């Protein structure tokens, strides 16, 4: 999704609400004499004055004008004429008839005998009239006269001053307005905070029009600090948005933020504006009571403007969203996605859902995903679905659901991701994202290692879209990768070869995966230990694709192939060719070069190589590994104290790091440096360090030290070691802990029955370290946990994943094509899988038992169980004759395991009876009953009973298992 950071919003008129002048007509009527009935000069003046006092300006003007028209030229009424002209002028002004007022005002002001108060009033209203007539210089002359007259009431002087400044604004004389308010603003505020507020709003408007942005931002902040004195709350808020938007246009993002952060929420603006309306209404009531006509008019006009402001903003539901979007845009433009996303997050949760909030939600999801804050992206998508999905404007719903699935994928929650992509494809099959969603569903199923299902989904997609579709080649390539990850090497190579052929013919769009496919083909040969073919493919790849992202890994694999073939010099050369820019593979190659020196027993070469590494690659994650090998070299040379020093310095310097390859080896390496009785000394040192780490809250260091101590006592005190690891597991957080520590703690928890704790750690290891070598043990552990819960399907799935991901050596495929991991855990997994398959796939189970029996790397106990398992399975199938040699092998080869030997005797006796060989069975039962080392088993007593039933015990001269072992401390038998 692409973020849309150009929000559109309707704002209230910025300046139309500013000009609060004194021109509103007050509709107040009173009982006045009928003009037609008034004739004498006195009657006309009295009636006119009564109408004036009643604020019936039209009637007053009519009567007073009638007096002047009739008696104005009569010298006898000269004094009365002087008094009538100012009143007539004011009556015309009250009606807004400035043209009619102009003449009587001029005549009145020309009369030196006019009272000062009346003169000031006339000049004040003359100024208003001049403003209305756009005669701004004249207006300022009149208003300046009012302000300069010290005898005039202070409030009127300040109003004259404000109006004088406003005349500059109406004239659009921005320098004049700025100079005026800069000079008089402080004085106006000191006299009347309310008038000062109006002056500030006018001043800010002038600064913005003059594009004096720095002064504007300073004044805007100053006004904000006096917000309680401002009546035009809506106007000021609109000014802030306009000013902030201007800074955005100019890419002055810090200034934009400084302004936009001041914009109140619409609800707060409405609340404050209503409070100002109430305040003004109270003042109006006082003005009415005191018959202050001028103040009445001014407040009534101001009230109308504030009500208009309030009505405007209440009709703008997107005011807040527009303001917040601009605020977020400023942070976004600076690359500060986190702050932008936090603003949008608050916005989309609090504001009423509308088109703008919908757009913001999409931007929010995009922002969190850009930051790889996957969990927040998921929550934002959930909020979108909950609040906005049903809006007519919610056209981004397919993209939001797709993004949510991507966010799950980013958190390695592949099951939820696959489910999310499937929802997009199902709900919106005609959307342009549908095909991509189907592909991504298959890809995430592949990440879950559900290879058959991933393959099915990709096959279905390939069948449903034409081969010129943009997603066809993606699907086709990854269909081959399903075979690859499923370790169907030959099938994978054939499929990838078809992809390369299509690419060469120009069919594959852009050949996006050509280098990837070539590398995978070479690596597949390496995975099958077909090193010669792997070398051919990898060298061809290195030559043809020198710019590939896979080059470094290919060179590393090539070195491994040469090393496996014994061509150590070529291996060194391949490792040395890895570019340092590919830091992980470069450093891995360096480590493997050291192993070549080790194989050549060149300790000096090893030391030089790793010392050079520490100087050249001091910041590498592999530093601990290099130190481990330097300590190992020192030990081999007999320099024990040097080795100890290297290890302890490394442990104390790096021990609290999250994950360091080789670091755990250093902890374990200490064991060999403290032989015999010195183990207690080492344990004391570890405990001391652990106490210090706990005090310093070095959780990773504490975990490693606890793990190392448990490993130290494992042989001598296995139970205590297991408990220590299990308790440590309760404290560790998988995300912060080394995989090796996690898996040992998890296995210990499983062994003491804390299955939930073990599962938490195993799953945590899978999630946070999907490529760690220890993940195979996590799969095995999860399989055994599933087995304990009788979830056979999950157990088999986990065991299969163990087999496919194990980095431990595997046996070569036998005649039945079976290959198993040749280690104790591999034997346990294979044995468990065989037992699970006994009921449904008996032949496959027998093949697994056979593979375990043949593996010399598998511990003898597990091999004995495999023989016994095969014997029992044959017996269950009614194949008693086939079972006999397997039972016999157990007590011939594995006498050190009495409980298994007893079961084998019993099983052989039972099989012989079924074959009708009662005497041979009697002989087997007799031997079972008489062996001292088996007498504690239940089978021994059962064997005695069966022997007696068949004719009595037989004293075996030479039992089938060899000489009957007496009861002794060390039981015999081959291992």
N, C-alpha and C positions, 0 to 999 in steps of 0.2 A: 504494500500500500504506500502511496505517496502522500506525504503530509501536505495539507493545504493551509498555508500560513498567511493567506490574504483574506481575512474575514470581512464580511460586509455588514454594516449595521446602520440603522437609521438613528440619527441623533436629533435632539431638540435643537431648534434654531439657536445659534450661538449668541447672536447679539440683538436679535429682535426684541428680546425680553429685558434689555438693559435700560432703555430710555424711560425712566420713571419720572415723567414731567408732571406739571401741575394743571394739565389741560382737561381733565375729566369733568364733565358737567354733572352737577349734583341735582337730582330731580326732587327738590323740596318745594312744596307749594304752601301758600298761606292765604288767608282771606285778605284781599286787598280791594281797594275801591275800583269800580269799573271806570276805565279811562274815559269812556263816553260821558260819565257823570262828573268828571273832574274838569274844572275850567280855570279857576284862579291860579296864579303863580304859586301861592302857598299850598293850595290843595294839590297841585301837580307834584311839588317837591315832597310834600308829606306822603303822598301816595307812593311816589317813587322810592322814598326812603323805606317805607314799610315793606314794599316788595323786595327791596335789596336786603333788608334784615331777615326777611322770610326766605331768602336765597332763591327768589323767583326772578332770575336774572333777565329773562326775556321781558317780563312785565315791567321790571325796573327800568331797563334800557328804553322801553317804549315810552314810559312816562317822562323820564328825564330828558330823552331826546325831544319829546313834544314841548317840554319847557324851554329848551334851548332854541328850538325852531320858532317858538312863539315870542319868547321874551329875551333871547340872547343878545339882541342888538340894542335893547333898551338899557340906557345908562343907569336907570333907577334900580335895575336888578343886577348891576355889575358884580357886587359882592356875592350874590346868590349864584351867579353864573360860575364864578371861580370855584365855589364849593361843589357845584353839580358836575363839572367837567371830569374831575378825578373819579367821582363815583360812577359816572356814565362810562368812562374808559374801563373801569374795573368790571362793570356789568357786561360790557361787550367781550372782554377777555375771558370772563367766566363761561361765556357761550362759545369761545373759540373763534369769535369774529374779529380777528386781529386787524383786518383791513379797516373795519369801522372804528376800531379802538385807536388806530394810529394817530388820527388828527386830534382827538381830545387829550390823548396822552401828551403829545408834543406841546399843545397849548398849556396844559397844566404844568408841565415841567418848566415851561418858559416863564411861568409866573413865580417871581421870587418870594412871594408871600405865602406860597403853599407850605403847610406845616411839614416839618422834617419827617415825621412818621408817615404822612401821606406821600411825600416825595419818595421815600425809600420803598414804600409799597408800589408806587407807580413804576419806579425804576426796576424793581424786581420783576413785575409783570411785563414791563416793556422788554426786559431781557428774554422772558419766555416767548413773547410775541415775536421778537426778532429771530429766536431759534426756529420757531415754527415757520417763519418766512425765509429761513436759510440765510439770514443776515447775521452771520456769526460774529463778525468783528463788532458790529453794533451791539449785539447781545452781550458780548464780554465787557463792553464799555459800561452798559447799564448795570450788569451784575457786579462788576468791579467797584462801581460807585456804592452799591449796597454793602459789599464786604468792607470797603474802606471807611464806612461811616460807623464810628465807634458808638454812636448813640442807638444804633439798630440792635434789636434783640439778638443774642448770640446764635440761637438756633437758626434764625433767618439768614444771618451772615454766612454760616457754614453751608446752608442750602444754596445760597447764591454762589459760593465758592465751588461747590460740587457741580452746579449747573454750568458754571464757567468752564470747568474742565471738560464737562460732557460736550460742550459746544465744539471743542477741538476734535473730539471723537466723531461727532456727527459731520463735521467738515472733512473728516478723514485726513486731518492734519496730525499724523502720528507723532512726528518729532515735537510738535507743539503740545500735544496731549501728554507725552512722556515727560517733557520738561516741567509742565504744569503740576502733574501729580507727584513728580519727584520732589518738587519744591514745597507743595502744600499738603501732601498726603499725611504726614505725621501730625500736622496741626489739626486736620479734619478729624483724624482718629481720636486725638486727645479731647476734642470738643464733643464728638458724638460717635461712639463706636459703630452705630448702625450706618450713619452717613459715611464713616470711614470705610466700612465694608463695601458700600456701593462705589466709592472712589477707587478702591483697590481692584474691584472687578473691571471697571473701565480702564484703569491703568494696565492691567494684565492684558486686556483685549488690544490695547494700543501697542504694547510691546510685541505681541504675537503678530499683529499686522505689519509692524515695522521689521519683523524677522530678527529682533534682538533677543535671541533664544536664551542666552546665558542669564540676562537680566530677568527674562520671563520665568525661568525655572527658580531663580532666587525668590522672586515675588510669590510664585505659586506655593512654595514651601512656607513662606512667611504667612500667607493667608491661611494655610492649613493649620498653623499654630494658633490662629485666632478664629477658627471655624465657627465658634459659638456666637461671634459677632456678625456673621454674614447672613443676610436674609435670602440672597439669591443662591441657595444651595444647588439647585438643579443647574443653573447657569455655570457656576464655578466647576461642578463636576464635568460638565460638557467641555469646558475650557481645558481641564486636565487631560481628557481623552484626546482632544485636538492637538494639544501640545505634545503629549506622548507620541501620538501618531506621526507628528512632524519629525520628532527625533528618530523614530523608526525609519522614516524615509531617508533621513540623512545618515543612517547607520551609526548613530550615536546611541548605542544600546544602553550604556550605563545611565545616561541622562533619561532615556525613555523609561527605564525601570524606576528611577528616582521619582518620576512624575506619576506613572501609572499605578505605582504602589499606593499613592494617596487617594485614588478614586474609591469612594465608599461603595458598598453594595447598594443596589437600588432600594432595597427595603429600608436601609439606614437613611438614604437620601430622602425617601418619602416620609419617614418618621421625623427627620429633622426639619423638612420643609413644612410639614403640618404644624410642628411646634412653632415655627416662625409665623405661620398664618395666625395661630392662636394669639401669639404675642402681638402681632400687628392689629388684630381685631380688638384686643384689650386697649391698645393705644387709641384706636378709632373711637371707642366708647368714651374715653377720657376727652378726646378732642370735641366730640359732640356735646358732652356735658359742659365743657368750658367754652363752647361756641367759637372754637378756633377754626374758622372756615378754611383758612389756607392749609392748616395741618390736616383737616378732614379730607380735603381734596387730594393732598399728596398721599395720604395713607390709603385712601380708597383706590387710587390708581395703582399703588404698589400692591395692594391686595389682589386686584384683578390680574396683574402680571404674575404674581406668585401662584395664583390659582391656575392660570394658563400653563405655567411651568409644570405644576403638579399633574395637570391633566395630560400634558405631553409625555412625561416620563412614565406615567401609569399605563400609557398606550404602547410603551416600548418594552415588551417582555424580553427582548434580546439585549437589553442594555448591559446587564451583568456579563452575559456570555461574550458580547463584543469587547467589553473592557478586559475581561480575563484572557481572551484570546490574544489581544494586543500585548498584554503583560507577558504571557507565555512566549509570544513571538520574539520578544526582545531577548529572552534567555536562549531561545532556540537559535537565534541568529548569531549568538556568541558561541555556539557550540556547547552551551550548558544545558544538555538535554535533561539532566536529572531535575533541575529546578523548574524547567518548562513543564516537564511531565507531572511534577508535584502540583503545580498550579492547575493544570488541566484536570488532574485527578480529583482535586477538591471541587472544581467546577462541575464536572459531569455527575458527581454524586449529590451536589446540593441544589443545583439549578433545575428548574422545571424542564422536562424533556422537550426539545424543539429541534429544528433543522440545524441550528448552529451548534447546539450541544452534541448532536449526532456527529457532526463533522469534527468537533473537538475530541469526541471519544475515539474516533478513528485515528486522529493525530496522536492521542495519548497512547493507544496500543502500539502504534508505530514507534513512538519515542521510547517506550519501555523495551521494545524488542531491539532497537538500535543500541540500547545500553546493556542488552542481554540480561535484563531483569525479568526473567521469564515468568516468575511467579506473579509479579505485578501485572505483566501483560495478560496473563490468564485472568486475574481478578478484574482487570479493566474490561476484558472481553465479556466476562460474566455480567458485569454491570450493564454493558451495552445490551446484551440479550435480555436482561431483566427489565430495563427501563425504556429501551428505545426500539427494540426489535419490531414492535407493532405499529410504529409510526409510518405514515405514508412516505416520509422522507428517508426511511431506513433502507436505502438502496445498497448500502455497504455491508449488509448482513452476511452474504457469502464470503466476502473478504475478511470480515471479523471472525467468522467461524474458522476460516482457513488459518488466519493468524493465530487464533487460540491453539489450534492443533500444532502449529509451528512452535509456539511457546512451550507446549508440553514436550515436544521433541527436544527443545533446548534444555529441558530439565531431565532429559533421559527417560521421561515417562512415555516410552514408546507405545505401550498399550493404549493409553489415553489419546496419544497423538493419532494412532491408526484409527481409533474410533471417531475422532474428530474429523479427519479427512474423509472417512466413509460417510459421515453425516452430510458434509458439503456435497459430495457426489450424488448422494441419494436425494437430498432435498432440492438441489438446484442442478439437475442433470443437463440443462441447456446453458448454464452459465459457463463463461470462458475458463473458469477455474476448475470445472468438473473433471476434466481429463487429468489435469495436473494433480488434483486431489486424489484421484484413483492411483496415480503413480506413487504419490507420497504415502498413501495407505500401504501399498505393497512394500515400499522402502522401509517403513517403520516396522512392519511385520517381519521383514528381513533382519532388522536390528534386534528383534525379539528372538532371533534364531529359529523362527518357525519357517523353515526353508520350503517345505512342501506347500504351505499356504501362500507364502510370498510368490513362489513360482506360479501357482494357480492364478493369483490375481494379475500377475504380469502377462501370462498367456491370454487371459480374458481381455485385458486391455489391448494387447497387440491384435487380437481378432476383431476388436470393435472400432479401431481407428485405421484410416488409410496409412500406407507406409510413407506418405509424404507429409504426414502430420508432424508438427514440431516436437511432439513428445514420443514419437515412434522409436527413434533411435535411442532415446534415454531408456525406454522400457526394454528394448531389445538388448542393449548392453547389460543392463542390470539383471535381465533374465540369465545371462551367462554368469554374472557374479553370484547369483543364488547357487548355481552349481559349484562355483569356486568356494564360497564360504561353507557349503555343505561337504567340502572336500571330495567332490566328484571330479577329480582332477582332469581325467581324460575328456569327460563330457564338457567340462568348462572350457578346456582348450579348443575343442571343436567349435563350440559356440562363439568364442572370442575370435577364432579364425574367420568365421563367417562375417562377424562385424568388421574385421579388418579388410576383408575382401570387398564388402559393400562400400567401405570408406574409400578404398583405392579406385573403385569404379565411379566414385562421386555420389553414391547414394546416401551415405551417412552425412547428415547436415553438419557442416563445419568439421567433421571428424573429431568431435570434442573429446572422445575417449580413446583416441588411437594410441597415444603413449601409455595410457593406463592399461589398455588391453595388452600391449606388447610386454609391459613389465609383469603383468599378472601371469602371462603364459610362462615367462622365465621362472617366476617365483613358484608356480605350480610344480614345475620339474624339481626345483629345490626341495619343496615340501615332500616329494616322493623319494627324496635322496637320489634322484637321477641327476647327479651333479654335472656330468659331461654335457648333457642336453641343456641343463640350466645355464651353464657357462656360455654355450653357443647363443642362446636366446638373449641373455643379459648383455653380452658383448655387442650383439647386433643392436640391441636397444640403446646402449651407451653411445654407439656411433651415430645412430639415426636420430636420436632424440636428446641432444646435448643440453637443451633448455627445459627439459621436462621437470616437473615438480617431483617426479619419482626417481630422478637420477641418483640422488644421494642414497636412497634406500636400495636402489639397484646395485650401486657400487659396494655397499655394505654386504649385500647378499652374495655378490660376486666374490668378494673376499672370503666369505664363509664357505662358498663352494670350493675355491682353491684350497683353503685350509683343510677341508674334508678330504680332498684328493691328495693331501700331503705336499702341495706346491706352495710352500710357506712364503717364498720370495714373491710370487705373484699375488698371494693374499695380502702381503704387506703393501705392495704397490697399489692394489685396489683400495685398501683402506686409506692410504695416503692421498688418493685422488679426491676424496670426499671434501667438498668445499666447506670452509668454516662457516659460511652463511647458513648452511643446514646444520645448525648447532647440535641438535640431538644425534643425528647420524654421524656427524663429524666426531663428536666426543665418544660415541659408541665404537667407532672405528679405532680411535686412539686406545681405548680400553682393550680392544681385541688384538691390537698390535702388541700390547703388553703380554697377552696370553700366548702369543707366538714366542716371545722371548722366554716365557715360562716353560713352554713345551721344549724349547732348546736348552733349558737349564742355564740360561744366560741371566744371572741375577744382576750383574752390573748393567746390562742392557735394560732390564726392567726398571731398576732404580733411576737410571738416567731418563728414561722415557716418562716415568710418572713425575719426576721432579720438574721436567720440562713442561709437562701438562699443568702443574700447579702454578708455574710462572706465567705461562701463555694463556691459560684458560681459568684464571683465578675465580671468575664469577660463574663458572659452569656448575650445573646441578650434580655433575659427576665428581666433584672435588673429594667427597667422602670416599668414593670408590678408589680414587688414586691414593689417598692416605691409607686406606685399608691395605692396598698392595705394597706400599712402602713399608708399613709395619710388618707385613708378612715377609718381605725380603730381609728386613732386619732380624727377624726371628730365625729365618733359615741360615743366616750368617752367624747365629749365636749371640746377637746383640739384643738381649732380652730387655735391658733397661731402655735402650733406644726405642725398641718397639713399644714398650709401655708408654713412654713419653709421647710418641706419635699418636697412639690411640687415645690417651687421656686428653691431650690437647684438642684432638678432633672432636671427641665426645662433648667436652665442655663448650667448644665454640659452635658446634653445629647441632647439638643434641635437641634443641627446642625447635628446629626447623620442621616444617610440615612433612615434606617427603624428600628424601635424599637417597638416591640409589647407592647402595653400599654402606650406608650408615649403620644399619642393623648388623651387618657383618662385622663392623668394628666392635660393637658391643659384645657380640659373641666371640670375637677374636681374643678378647681379654681372658677368656677361660683357659686358653692354651698357654697364656703368659703367667698364670698363677697355678702351677701344678700341685697335686697332692694336698698337703696340709695348708697350702697358701690359699685354698679356695675360701676358707673362712675370712681371711684378710680381704679378699676381693669382695665377698658378700658385705663385709662391714663398710668398705669404700662405696659400694653401690647404694647401701642404705643411707649413708651420710649424704651422698649426692642427691638421693631421692628426697630426703628431708629438706635440703636446701632448695631444690627445685619446687617443692610444694610451697615453701615460704615465699618464693619469688613468683609464684603462680605461673610457672613454666610447665604448662600442662603436657605438651608433647615430650619434653625432656623427662618429666615425671613418668609418663606412660612407658617410654623406652627403658628407663631404669628399672621400673617394676617388671617389665617383660624380661629384661636381661637377668634380673635376679631369679625369676621363676625358671628360666632356662638353665641357670647355673645349678640349681638344686634338683633339676628334673630327674636325674638318674638316682640320686641318693634318696630323694623324698618326692616320688612321683605324685602322690596324692596331694601333698601340700602345694607343690608346683601348680597342679591343676586348679586348685582352689584360688591360688593367687591370681592366676590368669583370668579365671572366671570373674573374680571381684574387680579386677582391673577393667575387664570388658564392660562392666556396669558404668564405669566412669568415662570411657573414651567416647568421643564423637567421631564417627567414621570419616566425615569430611575433613577432619583435622589430623587424622592419625595415619601412620604408615600402614600400607596393606598387610605387611608381614605381621605386624603386631595385631591388627584387626583379626586376621584369620586364625592366629593361634588362640586369641581370647575367645573367639566364636566357637572354635572346636572344644575348648575347655568348658564353656558354658553348656554345649550340647552334651558333653560327657557327664556333667553333674545334673542333667535334667532340666536346665533352664533353656527350654526350646525357644521361647519368645525372644529372650535376650540374644541367643545365637542367631536367630533369623534376622533380627535387627542389624547385627553386625555383618552377616553374610550379604544381605541385600544392600546395605550401605557400601560395602566393598564393590559390589557389582555396579552400583550407581555412580560412585565417585571415581573409581579406578577401573574402568571397563577394559583397559589394556594391560593391567598389572598381571604379572605371571601368577600371582596368587588367586586370580579369579577362578582357575580350574578347581582349586580346593573349596572355594565358595560354592560352586555348582555341586560339587560332591556333598558338601555339608548340607545344602538345601535338599538334595536328594534323600539323604538319610533322615532328615527331619520330616520330609513328606512320607517316607516309609514308616516312621514312627506313628504317623497319623493315619496310616492305611490308605494314603492317597497314592495309589500305585501309578496312575497316569502321570502325575507331576513328578514322582520319583524317577520314572523312566526318562522323562523329558530332561530333568536335571542331570541324570547320569549320561545321557547322550551328549549334552552340552559339555560336560566334563571331558568326555573322550575327544570332542572336536577342538576344544580350546586348550587342552593340556600342552604345556611346553616341555614336560618331562619326556624322556625317551620312550618310544613305543616299540613293541616287538614287530618284526617283519610279518606281513600277512602270511598266515599258514595256508595249508591246502584248502581250508574252508573260507579263506579270505578274511579271517578274524585277526585283528590287531588290537592289543591292549597296552595300556600305560604300564611300563615295567617299574613300578614302585609300589610300596605297601598300600598307598591310597588307591592306586590303580587296581591292585588285586582286590581290595575291598569293594570297589565300585563294580568290577567285573563279576565278582561273586554275588553281589546283591542283584545285579541285572539278571544273571542267570537264574537266580531263585524266583525273580518276578516273572520270568518268561516260561517257567516250567509248565504252567497250566495252559498257556496259549501257543507257545512256540517251542515245543520240547526239543526239536533238533537244534534250534539256535542256542538253546540253553546248554545242551550237551557240547556244542562247539565252543561255547565260552568256557565251560568247565575244562575242556581239553586244552585250551589256550593257557589257562592258569596253571594247569598241571605241568606244562612244558616250560614255563618261564622260570629260569633260574634266579631272576632278579626279584621274584615275588617271595615274601617270607614263607618258610616251610609250613607254618600253621595254616596259612591261607591255601596253600597247595593241598594240604591234607583235607581241608574242608571241601576243596574242589573235587578230589577223588571221592569223598563220601557223598557229596551232592550228586555226582554222576551215577554212583552206585544206587542211591536211593531213587533217582529218577528212572533208571532202567527198571528197577523193581516195581515202581508204580505203574510203569507201562506194561508190566507182566513179562518183562524180559529178564527173568531171573538168571539165566545162564550168562547173559552179557554183564549182569551186575557183579557176578562173583569176583572177577579179577580186580575190580575197583575196590571192593571191600578188602580184599586181600592186601592190596598195595598200602592201605592205610596202616594196618598193624604190622606190616613188614618194614615200612620206611619211616613211620612217624610215631615211634613209641614214646616220645617225650610228651605226647598229648593224650593222657589216659582216658579222658572223657570221650575223645574222638575214636580212640582205639576200641573202647568198650562198645560204642555204637556200631563200629565196623564188624566186630565179632558177632554181635546180635543180628545185624542185617544179613551177614553171610549165612548164619545158621538158618534164619528164616527163608532165605532164597533156596538153600539146599533142601529144606523140608518141602518147599513147593515143587522142587524138581523130583521129589520122591527119594532123595538120598538121606534117609533118616540116620543111618549110622555115621555118615560124614558130618551131618548136622550135630549129632550127639557128641562127636569128638570136638567140634568147634565150641559148643556150649560148655563142655568140660574144661577146656582150656580157659575160656572166659571166666568161669567160676573159680579157677584155681590160681590165677595170676594175682600175686600179692598187690601189685600196683593198680589193679582194677577193682579191688574188693570194696572200695568206698562208693562205687557207682551202682545205680539201680539196675543196670544191665547185668551186673555180676550175679545178683540174687535171682534175676529172671532166668539167666543162663543155667544156674544150678537147678531150678525147677524144671526147665525143659529137658535138661540132661537126665534128671531122675525119671521124668515121664517117658523118655525114650529108652530107658533100660539101665540108668545109673551112670555115675561119673566114671570117666575113663581117665586113668593117669597117663597123661601124654608123655611119651619118651622124648620125642623131639617135636615140639609144637610147630605149627606152620609159621609162626612168627619168629622162629629161632628158639633159643634156650629161654625158658620162662624166667623173666627178670625177677629177682627177689626184691623185696621192699628195700629201697636204698635212697640215699639223699639225692644222688644225681642220676636220674633215669637215663638209660642208654637210648640208642636209636639214631639213625642218620637224620640229618637236617635237610 
